Amino acid sequence: MLDFGFSEILLTSAIALVVLGPERLPKVARQVGNWMGRARVMARQLSEQLEREVSAEELLKEQSTPKPPPANRIAPPPAPYAAPQAGVVAEDPHAAPHAEYEPPTTATVPTTTPSND
């Protein structure tokens, strides 16, 4: 901010004492102190508000951009393989429920012989 040394403050105080007089100087100094305090509070509030706005904007950008999956992650191990047991048919989770399972009958597939037309 402003860089005041001891000599500048002493010179300003001497000039204010001569101009304002010893009766009004404490009152004016108190008012100036109040104004400076208010200005500091307002400046701090402004900077905090700007920081909140920037962080909110960054958060919105981060949420709106899709993230690719991390490349350095190891895939989970596959589920253990369970061999089907004889006579047991695995159920299709998408199939409609049924009372009993009837194995398919052996059907003959009609074969066509090539004809010489």
TIPA-929790 format. One line per field, with one value per residue (C-alpha): residue number from 1; residue in three letters; x, y, z. Coordinates in Angstrom, 3 decimals. Layout:
% residues N
k = (NUM, ...) $
r = (ala, ...) $
x = (X, ...) $
y = (Y, ...) $
z = (Z, ...) $
***
This chain:
% residues 117
k = (1, 2, 3, 4, 5, 6, 7, 8, 9, 10, 11, 12, 13, 14, 15, 16, 17, 18, 19, 20, 21, 22, 23, 24, 25, 26, 27, 28, 29, 30, 31, 32, 33, 34, 35, 36, 37, 38, 39, 40, 41, 42, 43, 44, 45, 46, 47, 48, 49, 50, 51, 52, 53, 54, 55, 56, 57, 58, 59, 60, 61, 62, 63, 64, 65, 66, 67, 68, 69, 70, 71, 72, 73, 74, 75, 76, 77, 78, 79, 80, 81, 82, 83, 84, 85, 86, 87, 88, 89, 90, 91, 92, 93, 94, 95, 96, 97, 98, 99, 100, 101, 102, 103, 104, 105, 106, 107, 108, 109, 110, 111, 112, 113, 114, 115, 116, 117) $
r = (met, leu, asp, phe, gly, phe, ser, glu, ile, leu, leu, thr, ser, ala, ile, ala, leu, val, val, leu, gly, pro, glu, arg, leu, pro, lys, val, ala, arg, gln, val, gly, asn, trp, met, gly, arg, ala, arg, val, met, ala, arg, gln, leu, ser, glu, gln, leu, glu, arg, glu, val, ser, ala, glu, glu, leu, leu, lys, glu, gln, ser, thr, pro, lys, pro, pro, pro, ala, asn, arg, ile, ala, pro, pro, pro, ala, pro, tyr, ala, ala, pro, gln, ala, gly, val, val, ala, glu, asp, pro, his, ala, ala, pro, his, ala, glu, tyr, glu, pro, pro, thr, thr, ala, thr, val, pro, thr, thr, thr, pro, ser, asn, asp) $
x = (0.000, 1.251, 4.696, 4.927, 8.023, 8.277, 9.413, 6.402, 3.958, 5.653, 5.524, 1.844, 0.954, 2.722, 0.896, -2.470, -1.812, -1.109, -4.092, -6.729, -5.553, -5.239, -9.014, -10.180, -7.163, -8.204, -11.734, -10.451, -7.844, -10.572, -12.733, -9.803, -9.050, -12.690, -12.668, -9.440, -10.862, -13.998, -11.929, -9.844, -12.970, -14.496, -11.272, -11.045, -14.709, -14.175, -11.142, -12.972, -15.951, -13.676, -11.965, -15.348, -16.475, -13.295, -13.449, -17.143, -16.356, -13.496, -15.767, -18.416, -15.810, -14.473, -17.943, -18.961, -15.932, -16.022, -13.010, -11.358, -10.797, -7.369, -4.901, -2.722, -5.421, -5.271, -8.414, -10.101, -9.530, -12.181, -14.816, -13.902, -15.230, -17.759, -18.101, -21.702, -22.852, -24.346, -28.102, -28.173, -29.002, -27.962, -30.828, -30.958, -31.430, -33.348, -35.741, -39.255, -39.709, -41.129, -42.297, -40.253, -37.587, -38.130, -35.053, -35.439, -36.389, -34.199, -35.703, -34.682, -33.667, -35.003, -32.180, -32.515, -30.674, -29.452, -31.614, -30.374, -32.942) $
y = (0.000, 3.398, 3.503, 6.192, 6.613, 8.146, 11.514, 11.806, 10.998, 13.517, 16.258, 15.555, 15.608, 18.963, 20.521, 19.119, 20.515, 23.989, 23.953, 22.352, 23.399, 21.285, 21.212, 19.731, 17.517, 14.486, 14.507, 14.686, 11.996, 9.693, 10.276, 9.611, 6.409, 5.294, 6.001, 4.049, 1.129, 1.097, 1.276, -1.723, -3.734, -2.935, -3.829, -7.146, -7.949, -7.134, -9.390, -12.236, -11.854, -11.942, -15.080, -16.757, -15.849, -17.201, -20.447, -20.893, -20.360, -22.865, -25.377, -24.966, -25.459, -28.553, -30.042, -29.294, -30.873, -34.685, -36.353, -39.227, -42.353, -42.504, -44.389, -45.683, -47.631, -51.393, -53.187, -55.308, -59.050, -60.957, -62.898, -66.526, -68.913, -71.425, -74.439, -75.386, -78.493, -81.352, -80.983, -77.477, -74.676, -71.154, -68.717, -65.695, -62.669, -60.912, -63.775, -63.841, -65.966, -69.437, -72.321, -75.175, -75.559, -78.090, -79.050, -78.778, -81.946, -83.311, -82.212, -83.262, -80.513, -81.008, -81.265, -80.359, -82.151, -80.235, -80.902, -81.105, -79.101) $
z = (0.000, 0.947, 2.452, 5.142, 7.218, 10.684, 9.317, 6.959, 9.770, 12.088, 9.425, 8.628, 12.344, 12.836, 9.866, 11.090, 14.593, 13.175, 10.769, 13.023, 16.455, 19.592, 20.253, 16.943, 16.159, 18.301, 16.847, 13.267, 13.935, 15.299, 12.195, 9.866, 11.793, 11.458, 7.733, 7.253, 9.242, 7.102, 3.939, 5.075, 5.884, 2.507, 0.689, 2.559, 1.810, -1.853, -2.120, -0.319, -2.663, -5.705, -4.404, -3.842, -7.354, -8.922, -6.949, -7.839, -11.525, -11.389, -9.669, -12.375, -15.109, -13.349, -13.011, -16.605, -18.281, -18.435, -16.935, -18.791, -16.753, -15.157, -17.337, -14.540, -12.695, -12.684, -13.793, -11.129, -11.416, -13.359, -11.457, -10.846, -13.445, -12.227, -14.515, -15.188, -13.416, -15.359, -15.697, -14.290, -16.628, -15.742, -15.587, -17.788, -15.501, -18.280, -18.956, -17.578, -14.463, -15.004, -12.866, -14.270, -16.840, -19.556, -21.512, -25.262, -27.063, -29.744, -32.986, -36.385, -38.666, -42.170, -44.583, -48.150, -50.760, -53.709, -56.662, -60.185, -62.040) $
***
